[in-house]
């Protein structure tokens, strides 16, 4: 992460004056207590996943505390520092901050909260979710942690998202699929397989939701489908293999709990996910929303269109897109602007009118930035970002201590630029032969 020393001191500071403390009615959640407090609870939970450096999270904090106090004894309100506990954030597909999830009757299928960020809106949503949970119990739908056990015992409804594959169906489903497949090869008599079954089933449902079906969990009865078992050298049970398009299958050798399986699936998803969007700074909103929501925003200032033409500009944008792809797991924001379009911003980042193309990595919470000193190339930018990602590289405060005024501009139309039209000068009355004789 950028600015390692600052990050550590910030964490220490937050421990004393953090977003939430023991005196609040907000319950601090961590990987250690999350399962016991939330998943195994009969209560309805609202959980905020936040990062201490995130401006939107800081603004939400007083409203979240107020809602927690109002809902005390009725609905549990928790918070996860997902910057500190990235595995827990990853398990629930957290890609931006703050993310709020509602854990209701089915704790393995959390719902996204999309409402307002005021305490009133939060309380209203909590009471609405609570009403649904209670009504569900009244009509005979199970609520709370026990529901998973009941459904497994009464016909295995939990397995609905695990795709059963056979010798006949495997190739057309898995091979050449654009999706990622995690396939469990099992034997019905195998005790370890029976232990894995509920974890695999719960993970399948969560992974399907979090990846929009782009990572699939499947199962093969290797005692029946012996052609597949032979092809993939299955010698013990359960064996889990990962299949990705154009690659040889690899063994999954991680943990066998649903959280372990989900974490690996989400890693595979982010490896295959598209890179973050590269946005042109055409308004203040573009800059603010991108830089506030990400720990770092990478800002490039490209030469004027008349200096490069469309092909030259596109080659610079291609370099940025490749780097955004390479570093997409960092979840940074990526922006660009044309030289001179945002001159105040350039000055505040020490670029100011020369040396294009230029690049700055900005930590908007600390209002500090680092400048690319090497070449604006894949190699040069990679070295710059790699140094930043391990906390090295020199930084400076943003000029004025805040982002300057951002001008609203028309987005680039993708074309070569045109020189401004100048008035024609009539030279018909000038004797060109006499021009400049005085200087000779």
KEKOLBA-49172 format. One line per 5 residues: for each residue x negated, y, z of N, C-alpha, C. Coordinates in steps of 0.02 Angstrom, whole numbers, plus 50000, padded with zeros to 5 digits. Last residue first. Layout:
KEKOLBA-49172
X Y Z X Y Z X Y Z ~ ...
END
This chain:
KEKOLBA-49172
49065 52235 47814 49003 52210 47781 48946 52261 47789 ~ 49177 52293 47860 49139 52254 47907 49072 52231 47878 ~ 49235 52356 47753 49207 52398 47807 49162 52359 47853 ~ 49287 52251 47678 49226 52284 47655 49192 52324 47709 ~ 49407 52188 47716 49346 52171 47753 49283 52204 47729
49481 52191 47563 49492 52171 47632 49425 52153 47665 ~ 49470 52215 47430 49445 52268 47474 49445 52247 47547 ~ 49530 52103 47377 49458 52113 47363 49428 52165 47410 ~ 49662 52111 47412 49621 52062 47449 49547 52073 47435 ~ 49758 52238 47438 49706 52220 47390 49657 52175 47427
49928 52215 47473 49860 52217 47501 49810 52197 47447 ~ 50056 52201 47433 50027 52267 47424 49955 52271 47448 ~ 50090 52069 47464 50088 52088 47393 50053 52156 47382 ~ 50106 52003 47582 50038 52027 47568 50032 52056 47497 ~ 50222 51989 47703 50216 52008 47632 50147 52039 47621
50243 51850 47803 50210 51915 47798 50199 51931 47724 ~ 50384 51769 47874 50339 51776 47818 50308 51846 47818 ~ 50390 51720 48046 50413 51767 47993 50361 51769 47938 ~ 50382 51543 48082 50357 51611 48089 50385 51654 48033 ~ 50449 51410 48173 50453 51448 48110 50430 51519 48122
50342 51300 48266 50393 51352 48264 50391 51390 48198 ~ 50315 51135 48205 50288 51201 48222 50344 51251 48221 ~ 50389 50992 48277 50386 51039 48221 50358 51105 48245 ~ 50340 50823 48324 50360 50892 48338 50356 50934 48275 ~ 50414 50666 48281 50357 50712 48280 50382 50783 48294
50542 50598 48395 50514 50618 48330 50449 50658 48338 ~ 50605 50572 48512 50570 50516 48481 50536 50534 48415 ~ 50659 50676 48579 50703 50643 48530 50668 50585 48494 ~ 50645 50705 48752 50610 50696 48688 50655 50655 48641 ~ 50777 50801 48830 50735 50741 48824 50703 50736 48755
50761 50971 48875 50792 50922 48831 50747 50860 48827 ~ 50746 51011 49050 50723 51014 48981 50761 50962 48940 ~ 50743 51105 49195 50784 51059 49155 50763 51068 49082 ~ 50599 51112 49299 50640 51143 49247 50681 51089 49211 ~ 50577 51110 49471 50574 51070 49410 50623 51100 49359
50479 51192 49591 50540 51193 49550 50529 51153 49486 ~ 50369 51073 49677 50390 51140 49654 50455 51135 49614 ~ 50371 50971 49821 50377 50974 49749 50400 51045 49729 ~ 50261 51033 49951 50326 51007 49927 50326 51009 49852 ~ 50141 51093 49982 50170 51046 50031 50237 51018 50012
50067 51172 49899 50128 51201 49928 50164 51155 49975 ~ 50009 51030 49812 50006 51103 49820 50071 51131 49845 ~ 49992 50883 49905 50027 50916 49850 50027 50991 49863 ~ 49830 50843 49970 49900 50864 49981 49928 50896 49918 ~ 49741 50701 49901 49745 50772 49918 49818 50790 49930
49630 50558 49910 49696 50589 49904 49692 50663 49923 ~ 49526 50432 49838 49533 50496 49873 49602 50526 49859 ~ 49528 50256 49873 49539 50311 49826 49551 50376 49865 ~ 49619 50116 49947 49558 50155 49932 49575 50210 49883 ~ 49725 50032 49969 49714 50087 50017 49651 50126 50005
49754 49942 49875 49718 49915 49934 49697 49972 49981 ~ 49816 50018 49780 49856 49965 49811 49821 49934 49870 ~ 49715 50103 49734 49768 50130 49776 49804 50075 49814 ~ 49641 50010 49657 49610 50044 49714 49663 50071 49762 ~ 49738 49982 49560 49713 49928 49604 49680 49957 49666
49752 50104 49496 49809 50078 49535 49786 50022 49582 ~ 49622 50115 49435 49650 50168 49478 49704 50140 49524 ~ 49616 49999 49357 49566 50010 49411 49592 50061 49461 ~ 49724 50026 49270 49724 49966 49313 49676 49975 49371 ~ 49679 50139 49202 49737 50145 49247 49740 50086 49295
49570 50082 49130 49560 50138 49176 49617 50145 49226 ~ 49632 49978 49055 49578 49964 49102 49571 50019 49154 ~ 49728 50048 48980 49748 49993 49023 49695 49980 49076 ~ 49690 50224 48998 49691 50161 48959 49713 50107 49007 ~ 49630 50357 49022 49701 50342 49019 49709 50282 48972
49481 50334 49122 49515 50343 49058 49589 50324 49063 ~ 49473 50403 49290 49447 50366 49233 49488 50379 49170 ~ 49547 50470 49383 49483 50502 49362 49455 50467 49300 ~ 49707 50507 49431 49668 50461 49389 49605 50498 49365 ~ 49729 50569 49596 49725 50581 49524 49684 50527 49489
49851 50557 49724 49785 50538 49700 49786 50546 49624 ~ 49938 50654 49850 49932 50623 49784 49859 50604 49771 ~ 50067 50682 49973 49996 50675 49953 49993 50641 49886 ~ 50186 50687 50046 50168 50741 49999 50092 50742 49987 ~ 50231 50584 50118 50174 50620 50147 50156 50682 50106
50336 50549 50034 50349 50557 50106 50293 50599 50137 ~ 50283 50534 49907 50327 50591 49919 50341 50602 49993 ~ 50136 50504 49844 50173 50479 49902 50218 50537 49925 ~ 50095 50486 49675 50119 50532 49728 50155 50492 49782 ~ 49968 50481 49562 50010 50438 49603 50030 50477 49665
49949 50553 49400 49945 50561 49473 49991 50510 49506 ~ 49862 50575 49247 49907 50533 49288 49894 50548 49362 ~ 49854 50647 49082 49834 50643 49152 49884 50600 49190 ~ 49788 50658 48912 49840 50640 48961 49811 50635 49032 ~ 49728 50821 48961 49783 50775 48947 49759 50716 48905
49649 50930 49014 49633 50860 49028 49690 50813 49017 ~ 49750 51068 49078 49694 51039 49040 49689 50964 49055 ~ 49854 51122 49156 49836 51154 49093 49777 51124 49055 ~ 49863 51054 49296 49861 51124 49278 49828 51144 49213 ~ 49825 50964 49402 49814 50948 49331 49808 51015 49293
49858 50972 49535 49789 50983 49516 49774 50966 49444 ~ 49989 50965 49567 49952 50901 49567 49881 50909 49541 ~ 50034 51092 49551 50037 51065 49619 49999 50999 49624 ~ 50021 51105 49412 49976 51143 49457 49975 51113 49526 ~ 50125 51020 49369 50055 51006 49351 50008 51041 49399
50235 51090 49419 50220 51023 49445 50147 51005 49430 ~ 50228 51203 49339 50222 51210 49412 50204 51143 49444 ~ 50249 51151 49210 50183 51178 49227 50174 51187 49302 ~ 50323 51054 49129 50331 51062 49202 50266 51090 49229 ~ 50281 51069 48999 50354 51068 49012 50367 51080 49086
50142 51059 48990 50173 51126 48986 50247 51127 49003 ~ 50147 50898 48923 50104 50954 48946 50140 51020 48936 ~ 50293 50806 48968 50249 50833 48917 50209 50891 48945 ~ 50302 50669 49086 50324 50734 49060 50273 50757 49008 ~ 50361 50521 49171 50315 50557 49127 50345 50624 49106
50362 50392 49300 50387 50453 49268 50336 50481 49219 ~ 50410 50261 49404 50367 50280 49347 50399 50337 49308 ~ 50397 50195 49570 50434 50231 49520 50387 50256 49465 ~ 50361 50025 49625 50345 50097 49619 50391 50129 49567 ~ 50360 49888 49663 50422 49928 49664 50406 50003 49668
50262 49795 49656 50252 49850 49704 50314 49893 49712 ~ 50295 49715 49552 50311 49690 49619 50300 49744 49672 ~ 50245 49782 49440 50317 49788 49455 50334 49763 49524 ~ 50120 49799 49382 50127 49816 49453 50201 49817 49475 ~ 50139 49760 49249 50087 49727 49289 50097 49738 49364
50240 49849 49207 50252 49776 49208 50203 49741 49255 ~ 50170 49967 49215 50231 49960 49255 50249 49886 49262 ~ 50074 49942 49118 50053 49947 49188 50113 49941 49236 ~ 50154 49942 49005 50115 49882 49021 50093 49883 49094 ~ 50202 50074 49009 50249 50018 49016 50212 49953 49035
50083 50145 48985 50118 50152 49049 50166 50094 49062 ~ 50056 50103 48854 50008 50089 48907 50042 50093 48975 ~ 50169 50157 48790 50159 50084 48791 50110 50064 48846 ~ 50144 50293 48802 50201 50265 48839 50195 50189 48843 ~ 50035 50302 48713 50026 50317 48785 50082 50287 48826
50102 50269 48595 50046 50226 48618 50031 50239 48691 ~ 50193 50372 48584 50218 50305 48598 50162 50258 48620 ~ 50105 50478 48552 50142 50478 48615 50166 50408 48633 ~ 50062 50436 48424 50014 50444 48479 50048 50443 48547 ~ 50183 50436 48354 50146 50373 48361 50096 50378 48418
50227 50571 48358 50266 50519 48391 50225 50456 48403 ~ 50088 50684 48393 50140 50655 48351 50175 50599 48389 ~ 49990 50749 48467 49985 50676 48458 50032 50648 48406 ~ 50009 50886 48470 49940 50860 48473 49935 50786 48457 ~ 50143 50905 48472 50107 50929 48412 50035 50905 48411
50178 50860 48599 50196 50818 48541 50159 50840 48478 ~ 50048 50878 48720 50104 50906 48682 50115 50864 48620 ~ 50000 50732 48819 49987 50790 48777 50049 50815 48741 ~ 50082 50691 48976 50057 50673 48910 50045 50736 48867 ~ 50064 50652 49135 50075 50712 49095 50041 50699 49028
50142 50533 49241 50095 50547 49187 50115 50612 49152 ~ 50158 50476 49403 50179 50528 49356 50124 50539 49304 ~ 50223 50358 49504 50167 50368 49459 50190 50416 49405 ~ 50268 50362 49672 50290 50373 49603 50229 50391 49561 ~ 50285 50250 49808 50241 50287 49764 50278 50302 49700
50399 50205 49871 50343 50226 49912 50293 50267 49871 ~ 50556 50271 49813 50499 50226 49806 50440 50251 49846 ~ 50652 50367 49825 50673 50298 49834 50616 50248 49830 ~ 50593 50490 49798 50621 50478 49865 50634 50404 49877 ~ 50560 50479 49662 50506 50483 49712 50531 50472 49783
50687 50471 49600 50637 50419 49589 50585 50420 49645 ~ 50753 50586 49644 50784 50520 49657 50732 50465 49649 ~ 50663 50689 49599 50679 50679 49671 50705 50608 49684 ~ 50659 50675 49457 50599 50673 49498 50615 50654 49570 ~ 50796 50686 49423 50757 50628 49401 50695 50620 49446
50830 50812 49476 50861 50751 49503 50822 50689 49485 ~ 50766 50905 49397 50743 50896 49466 50769 50831 49495 ~ 50740 50837 49232 50777 50877 49281 50748 50863 49350 ~ 50663 50760 49154 50703 50811 49118 50742 50854 49167 ~ 50539 50662 49147 50561 50712 49197 50598 50767 49159
50580 50502 49085 50553 50569 49071 50581 50618 49122 ~ 50543 50344 49159 50590 50399 49147 50553 50464 49131 ~ 50541 50176 49144 50496 50233 49136 50538 50293 49115 ~ 50602 50052 49256 50614 50099 49202 50563 50155 49202 ~ 50501 49906 49295 50543 49964 49313 50549 50012 49253
50513 49757 49189 50476 49808 49228 50522 49865 49247 ~ 50626 49618 49217 50598 49671 49175 50561 49722 49218 ~ 50570 49466 49302 50615 49523 49294 50585 49576 49248 ~ 50482 49367 49330 50514 49364 49265 50561 49423 49252 ~ 50441 49397 49458 50390 49384 49407 50420 49388 49337
50564 49400 49521 50530 49464 49510 50473 49456 49459 ~ 50592 49261 49520 50637 49308 49486 50601 49373 49471 ~ 50492 49210 49600 50495 49189 49530 50538 49237 49489 ~ 50533 49273 49719 50467 49287 49690 50466 49270 49616 ~ 50654 49210 49736 50655 49282 49723 50587 49306 49697
50610 49080 49762 50653 49093 49704 50652 49167 49686 ~ 50542 49098 49882 50504 49078 49822 50545 49092 49759 ~ 50650 49135 49965 50593 49181 49957 50554 49163 49894 ~ 50730 49020 49960 50755 49083 49933 50697 49131 49918 ~ 50647 48929 50026 50667 48916 49956 50690 48981 49923
50638 48986 50153 50578 48974 50114 50595 48967 50040 ~ 50774 48986 50190 50739 49050 50183 50674 49042 50143 ~ 50805 48849 50194 50838 48892 50144 50800 48957 50135 ~ 50653 48752 50213 50712 48787 50240 50742 48831 50185 ~ 50537 48692 50173 50599 48661 50151 50661 48694 50182
50394 48782 50102 50436 48757 50156 50503 48732 50131 ~ 50311 48732 49947 50326 48776 50003 50369 48742 50056 ~ 50275 48675 49829 50249 48644 49890 50259 48688 49951 ~ 50331 48632 49675 50346 48677 49730 50322 48643 49794 ~ 50229 48600 49534 50260 48576 49596 50273 48633 49643
50274 48657 49369 50228 48656 49427 50266 48631 49488 ~ 50281 48624 49192 50312 48626 49259 50260 48624 49313 ~ 50201 48737 49078 50207 48670 49106 50241 48675 49174 ~ 50297 48862 48989 50245 48842 49037 50256 48770 49059 ~ 50403 48902 48911 50336 48908 48883 50280 48887 48929
50505 48944 49048 50499 48939 48975 50426 48948 48953 ~ 50480 48846 49193 50486 48912 49162 50470 48906 49088 ~ 50521 48749 49330 50517 48750 49257 50528 48821 49232 ~ 50458 48668 49470 50480 48733 49443 50468 48733 49368 ~ 50512 48530 49572 50470 48558 49519 50502 48623 49492
50505 48431 49714 50535 48491 49684 50487 48519 49632 ~ 50547 48275 49776 50496 48313 49740 50532 48371 49706 ~ 50592 48202 49935 50610 48238 49874 50548 48270 49842 ~ 50499 48063 49868 50561 48102 49871 50563 48142 49936 ~ 50372 48016 49746 50400 48020 49814 50460 48066 49814
50341 48016 49613 50318 47959 49653 50348 47958 49723 ~ 50369 48065 49452 50397 48070 49519 50379 48007 49558 ~ 50323 48103 49322 50280 48069 49370 50304 48074 49442 ~ 50406 48151 49224 50374 48200 49268 50336 48169 49327 ~ 50447 48034 49159 50416 48088 49120 50378 48136 49165
50508 47960 49263 50446 47936 49231 50410 47992 49196 ~ 50619 48039 49290 50572 48024 49344 50505 48001 49316 ~ 50682 48034 49165 50655 48098 49190 50603 48085 49245 ~ 50714 47896 49162 50674 47926 49108 50642 47991 49131 ~ 50797 47874 49270 50727 47851 49275 50683 47878 49219
50916 47920 49349 50887 47952 49289 50812 47937 49286 ~ 50935 47848 49468 50979 47836 49411 50946 47860 49346 ~ 50839 47894 49553 50850 47821 49550 50894 47802 49491 ~ 50842 48031 49548 50787 47998 49512 50795 47922 49510 ~ 50958 48141 49524 50954 48077 49559 50903 48035 49521
50917 48309 49528 50916 48249 49485 50911 48188 49531 ~ 50976 48476 49540 50958 48413 49573 50963 48356 49523 ~ 50936 48654 49543 50967 48594 49515 50943 48533 49553 ~ 50953 48827 49539 50933 48769 49579 50971 48708 49556 ~ 50895 48960 49437 50944 48908 49449 50914 48852 49491
50887 49129 49411 50851 49072 49440 50903 49021 49460 ~ 50988 49205 49358 50927 49199 49319 50879 49147 49347 ~ 51104 49233 49429 51101 49170 49392 51038 49161 49351 ~ 51075 49352 49495 51127 49352 49442 51120 49290 49397 ~ 50997 49336 49603 50962 49341 49539 51010 49345 49481
51086 49330 49710 51034 49381 49712 50999 49390 49644 ~ 51173 49223 49676 51199 49290 49686 51144 49343 49677 ~ 51085 49115 49669 51128 49130 49612 51153 49202 49615 ~ 51033 49117 49798 50989 49132 49741 51031 49150 49679 ~ 51144 49078 49874 51113 49143 49886 51071 49164 49825
51168 48949 49822 51220 49001 49821 51190 49070 49827 ~ 51046 48884 49848 51072 48889 49779 51123 48945 49773 ~ 51036 48885 49987 50990 48926 49948 51016 48936 49878 ~ 51134 48790 50017 51143 48859 50040 51098 48906 50001 ~ 51076 48677 49955 51142 48700 49934 51152 48773 49955
50956 48662 50024 50954 48672 49952 51020 48702 49927 ~ 51007 48637 50152 50964 48695 50141 50962 48713 50067 ~ 51078 48517 50135 51114 48578 50153 51073 48641 50142 ~ 50964 48431 50087 51025 48444 50049 51062 48507 50070 ~ 50859 48397 50170 50850 48454 50126 50917 48477 50095
50906 48283 50233 50891 48342 50274 50887 48405 50231 ~ 50911 48199 50124 50974 48216 50159 50964 48278 50202 ~ 50776 48189 50095 50821 48219 50045 50887 48241 50078 ~ 50731 48120 50205 50707 48189 50195 50751 48226 50145 ~ 50795 47994 50183 50813 48037 50240 50791 48109 50232
50857 47925 50036 50798 47957 50067 50819 48006 50122 ~ 50953 47868 49960 50937 47835 50023 50884 47871 50064 ~ 50960 47944 49842 51016 47947 49889 50999 47917 49958 ~ 50819 48040 49800 50848 47973 49802 50901 47973 49856 ~ 50780 48179 49689 50795 48147 49753 50816 48075 49743
50706 48322 49632 50715 48251 49615 50723 48214 49681 ~ 50760 48485 49606 50744 48435 49658 50758 48365 49630 ~ 50702 48621 49517 50737 48557 49512 50712 48509 49566 ~ 50727 48780 49470 50696 48742 49525 50735 48677 49530 ~ 50706 48874 49324 50740 48818 49356 50697 48789 49412
50738 49030 49250 50691 48990 49289 50731 48935 49325 ~ 50800 49055 49080 50804 49059 49153 50750 49017 49186 ~ 50791 49025 48951 50760 49088 48971 50761 49096 49047 ~ 50751 48856 48909 50797 48904 48940 50759 48967 48959 ~ 50664 48761 48862 50675 48821 48819 50728 48868 48847
50742 48642 48963 50687 48656 48916 50708 48712 48869 ~ 50873 48641 49026 50812 48668 49058 50759 48688 49008 ~ 50981 48594 48945 50991 48646 48997 50926 48680 49017 ~ 50931 48500 48860 50969 48555 48830 50982 48611 48881 ~ 50864 48412 48951 50827 48451 48901 50867 48510 48875
50969 48357 49038 50912 48396 49062 50882 48441 49009 ~ 51072 48273 49001 51085 48346 49002 51024 48388 49016 ~ 51024 48141 49004 51057 48167 48943 51062 48243 48942 ~ 50972 48122 49131 50929 48110 49074 50958 48143 49011 ~ 51049 48261 49221 51040 48191 49204 50990 48184 49147
51087 48372 49359 51058 48358 49293 51047 48284 49284 ~ 51192 48479 49445 51171 48409 49439 51148 48396 49367 ~ 51159 48628 49522 51176 48599 49457 51149 48528 49452 ~ 51233 48702 49658 51178 48658 49638 51199 48622 49574 ~ 51347 48766 49693 51300 48803 49652 51237 48764 49635
51420 48677 49773 51450 48699 49710 51399 48735 49664 ~ 51394 48623 49895 51348 48606 49841 51370 48634 49773 ~ 51493 48649 49986 51434 48692 49987 51389 48682 49927 ~ 51586 48548 49983 51599 48607 49941 51539 48654 49937 ~ 51584 48417 50041 51525 48447 50011 51538 48506 49965
51686 48351 50110 51685 48346 50037 51630 48385 50003 ~ 51678 48389 50247 51742 48376 50214 51737 48382 50138 ~ 51550 48418 50288 51580 48356 50312 51644 48339 50274 ~ 51534 48541 50230 51491 48486 50209 51521 48419 50229 ~ 51627 48618 50297 51638 48606 50226 51593 48550 50201
51576 48618 50429 51641 48588 50414 51648 48571 50341 ~ 51455 48686 50416 51455 48616 50437 51521 48582 50418 ~ 51502 48813 50379 51457 48775 50335 51458 48702 50352 ~ 51577 48857 50488 51611 48842 50425 51567 48800 50379 ~ 51510 48896 50601 51532 48826 50597 51559 48807 50529
51486 49033 50596 51433 48987 50577 51457 48916 50566 ~ 51636 49117 50534 51579 49105 50578 51535 49048 50555 ~ 51792 49039 50492 51749 49097 50498 51691 49081 50544 ~ 51899 48956 50376 51852 48955 50432 51812 49019 50433 ~ 52067 48991 50347 51999 48991 50320 51951 48996 50378
52191 49003 50408 52159 48937 50409 52091 48934 50377 ~ 52241 49126 50422 52270 49085 50369 52236 49018 50361 ~ 52163 49176 50523 52234 49166 50537 52265 49119 50485 ~ 52042 49193 50459 52047 49142 50512 52120 49124 50525 ~ 52079 49297 50375 52057 49234 50347 52062 49178 50397
52103 49398 50466 52159 49373 50425 52142 49305 50395 ~ 51971 49417 50509 52022 49393 50556 52082 49364 50519 ~ 51909 49464 50390 51883 49405 50425 51937 49374 50470 ~ 51984 49578 50360 51983 49522 50312 51961 49458 50347 ~ 51951 49657 50472 52021 49638 50461 52024 49577 50413
51816 49676 50449 51838 49639 50508 51909 49614 50500 ~ 51819 49756 50336 51789 49689 50331 51810 49645 50389 ~ 51880 49868 50394 51912 49835 50338 51886 49763 50330 ~ 51784 49903 50487 51851 49882 50511 51890 49846 50456 ~ 51679 49938 50402 51670 49885 50451 51738 49858 50474
51731 50045 50331 51713 49984 50294 51706 49925 50342 ~ 51746 50138 50436 51804 50116 50397 51790 50050 50361 ~ 51612 50155 50474 51660 50126 50522 51721 50099 50484 ~ 51562 50217 50358 51534 50153 50381 51582 50117 50428 ~ 51635 50335 50353 51641 50287 50298 51616 50218 50319
51592 50395 50475 51663 50381 50463 51672 50327 50409 ~ 51455 50413 50454 51477 50366 50506 51551 50347 50497 ~ 51414 50413 50278 51433 50447 50340 51457 50395 50390 ~ 51387 50365 50152 51332 50361 50202 51349 50400 50266 ~ 51514 50261 50070 51479 50323 50087 51429 50314 50143
51488 50092 50004 51526 50151 50025 51482 50211 50040 ~ 51442 49968 49973 51434 50019 49921 51467 50086 49941 ~ 51361 49830 50037 51403 49888 50056 51389 49944 50005 ~ 51365 49665 49975 51334 49731 49973 51384 49784 49994 ~ 51383 49522 50082 51411 49568 50031 51373 49634 50034
51305 49362 50099 51315 49430 50121 51342 49473 50064 ~ 51322 49211 50124 51340 49251 50066 51357 49322 50088 ~ 51301 49147 50240 51253 49133 50186 51269 49173 50123 ~ 51406 49176 50321 51343 49212 50334 51291 49200 50279 ~ 51563 49200 50294 51511 49157 50265 51444 49194 50270
51621 49308 50365 51636 49239 50383 51584 49191 50357 ~ 51490 49427 50344 51557 49412 50370 51566 49339 50388 ~ 51379 49547 50335 51379 49475 50348 51445 49457 50383 ~ 51341 49668 50222 51393 49648 50270 51392 49572 50275 ~ 51200 49775 50199 51235 49712 50186 51286 49699 50241
51121 49910 50121 51164 49889 50177 51202 49826 50156 ~ 50965 49982 50091 51014 49933 50067 51054 49910 50127 ~ 50899 50149 50069 50920 50093 50111 50967 50046 50074 ~ 50789 50066 49950 50807 50083 50018 50851 50145 50021 ~ 50780 49920 49842 50776 49992 49855 50801 50005 49925
50790 49784 49842 50747 49814 49791 50739 49890 49800 ~ 50822 49637 49924 50818 49710 49934 50767 49739 49886 ~ 50859 49501 49928 50857 49537 49864 50854 49612 49871 ~ 50845 49435 50046 50912 49461 50030 50911 49508 49970 ~ 50712 49402 50046 50761 49347 50051 50831 49371 50032
50651 49526 50050 50649 49487 49988 50701 49432 49988 ~ 50670 49560 50184 50701 49600 50132 50705 49562 50066 ~ 50590 49460 50239 50661 49461 50256 50699 49503 50204 ~ 50465 49493 50187 50492 49427 50172 50568 49425 50185 ~ 50436 49618 50239 50454 49613 50168 50485 49546 50151
50441 49701 50364 50462 49630 50358 50485 49618 50286 ~ 50403 49833 50338 50362 49793 50383 50376 49719 50373 ~ 50506 49867 50254 50438 49883 50233 50389 49840 50273 ~ 50619 49838 50322 50602 49793 50266 50535 49810 50235 ~ 50672 49839 50471 50618 49876 50438 50591 49831 50382
50842 49820 50489 50780 49784 50475 50731 49832 50442 ~ 50975 49837 50604 50930 49869 50557 50866 49827 50551 ~ 51153 49816 50643 51082 49803 50649 51041 49840 50597 ~ 51298 49803 50734 51264 49846 50685 51189 49837 50696 ~ 51444 49706 50758 51372 49715 50771 51341 49756 50715
51601 49766 50813 51560 49742 50757 51487 49755 50774 ~ 51637 49779 50951 51686 49761 50900 51651 49730 50840 ~ 51539 49822 51035 51586 49773 51061 51638 49750 51011 ~ 51529 49975 50948 51500 49932 51001 51554 49887 51030 ~ 51564 50066 50854 51584 49996 50841 51561 49948 50896
51507 50185 50897 51580 50181 50891 51605 50109 50885 ~ 51372 50151 50889 51401 50167 50954 51478 50161 50952 ~ 51359 50135 50751 51344 50079 50796 51375 50090 50865 ~ 51386 50264 50704 51431 50209 50687 51422 50150 50734 ~ 51275 50330 50755 51341 50351 50776 51392 50295 50763
51171 50265 50685 51174 50261 50759 51244 50277 50784 ~ 51204 50305 50556 51203 50234 50572 51208 50224 50647 ~ 51185 50442 50566 51252 50417 50550 51258 50343 50569 ~ 51046 50452 50590 51094 50475 50642 51165 50450 50629 ~ 50996 50381 50466 50985 50358 50534 51036 50385 50585
51005 50439 50340 51059 50394 50361 51056 50379 50436 ~ 50888 50510 50328 50950 50548 50331 51009 50504 50355 ~ 50798 50404 50322 50793 50451 50378 50858 50492 50385 ~ 50837 50349 50201 50846 50310 50263 50844 50357 50324 ~ 50799 50446 50110 50870 50430 50115 50884 50392 50180
50658 50442 50127 50697 50501 50147 50771 50487 50156 ~ 50560 50315 50191 50612 50331 50141 50656 50388 50166 ~ 50470 50266 50281 50448 50323 50240 50503 50350 50195 ~ 50531 50154 50340 50522 50216 50380 50505 50277 50339 ~ 50658 50075 50251 50586 50086 50255 50576 50152 50292
50789 49952 50286 50763 50019 50275 50686 50018 50272 ~ 50941 49877 50284 50871 49863 50268 50840 49930 50248 ~ 51070 49861 50400 51035 49908 50355 50963 49884 50346 ~ 51211 49763 50420 51138 49766 50427 51109 49813 50375 ~ 51348 49721 50513 51325 49768 50462 51250 49776 50473
51433 49569 50553 51373 49611 50558 51368 49659 50499 ~ 51551 49488 50654 51539 49523 50592 51479 49568 50602 ~ 51506 49341 50752 51526 49411 50743 51516 49434 50671 ~ 51453 49220 50773 51524 49220 50752 51547 49291 50734 ~ 51286 49188 50716 51334 49226 50755 51405 49218 50728
51183 49136 50645 51218 49090 50690 51273 49124 50730 ~ 51141 49252 50576 51165 49194 50538 51206 49147 50583 ~ 51105 49347 50685 51153 49360 50631 51184 49296 50602 ~ 51023 49292 50788 51068 49349 50801 51124 49354 50748 ~ 50953 49185 50729 50991 49175 50791 51043 49230 50800
50895 49245 50615 50936 49185 50608 50982 49177 50669 ~ 50821 49355 50669 50876 49365 50621 50923 49305 50619 ~ 50709 49350 50751 50776 49345 50783 50834 49346 50735 ~ 50598 49345 50663 50600 49302 50722 50671 49295 50750 ~ 50613 49443 50566 50616 49372 50545 50622 49324 50604
50721 49560 50655 50657 49540 50628 50663 49468 50603 ~ 50817 49703 50701 50814 49634 50678 50748 49620 50644 ~ 50883 49802 50828 50825 49792 50784 50821 49718 50766 ~ 51044 49865 50833 51002 49808 50854 50946 49798 50804 ~ 51100 50018 50893 51079 49981 50833 51031 49926 50855
51118 50093 51002 51163 50036 50996 51150 49996 50932 ~ 50957 50140 51075 51013 50147 51027 51058 50086 51031 ~ 50851 50107 51154 50906 50144 51187 50966 50155 51140 ~ 50758 50048 51073 50796 50004 51118 50855 50041 51150 ~ 50773 50138 50916 50737 50117 50977 50785 50075 51020
50741 50189 50747 50785 50158 50797 50743 50136 50857 ~ 50641 50261 50689 50709 50272 50664 50759 50245 50715 ~ 50531 50305 50828 50551 50271 50767 50622 50290 50745 ~ 50427 50355 50915 50483 50397 50894 50513 50369 50830 ~ 50349 50240 50937 50368 50283 50993 50430 50324 50974
50339 50181 50817 50352 50137 50874 50374 50179 50934 ~ 50301 50283 50736 50371 50262 50734 50388 50217 50792 ~ 50165 50288 50762 50207 50345 50781 50280 50324 50785 ~ 50126 50169 50704 50117 50178 50776 50161 50235 50802 ~ 50158 50195 50572 50192 50139 50606 50186 50148 50682
50070 50299 50546 50143 50311 50542 50181 50257 50580 ~ 49950 50234 50555 49966 50285 50605 50041 50300 50606 ~ 49963 50151 50441 49956 50122 50509 49976 50173 50561 ~ 49971 50244 50339 50027 50197 50350 50024 50168 50420 ~ 49850 50309 50345 49911 50345 50360 49969 50300 50376
49768 50203 50304 49760 50233 50371 49823 50269 50392 ~ 49814 50173 50173 49821 50124 50227 49816 50156 50296 ~ 49868 50232 50048 49848 50269 50108 49856 50226 50170 ~ 49982 50115 49976 49943 50177 49971 49928 50205 50040 ~ 49957 49941 50000 50000 50000 50000 49955 50062 50000
END
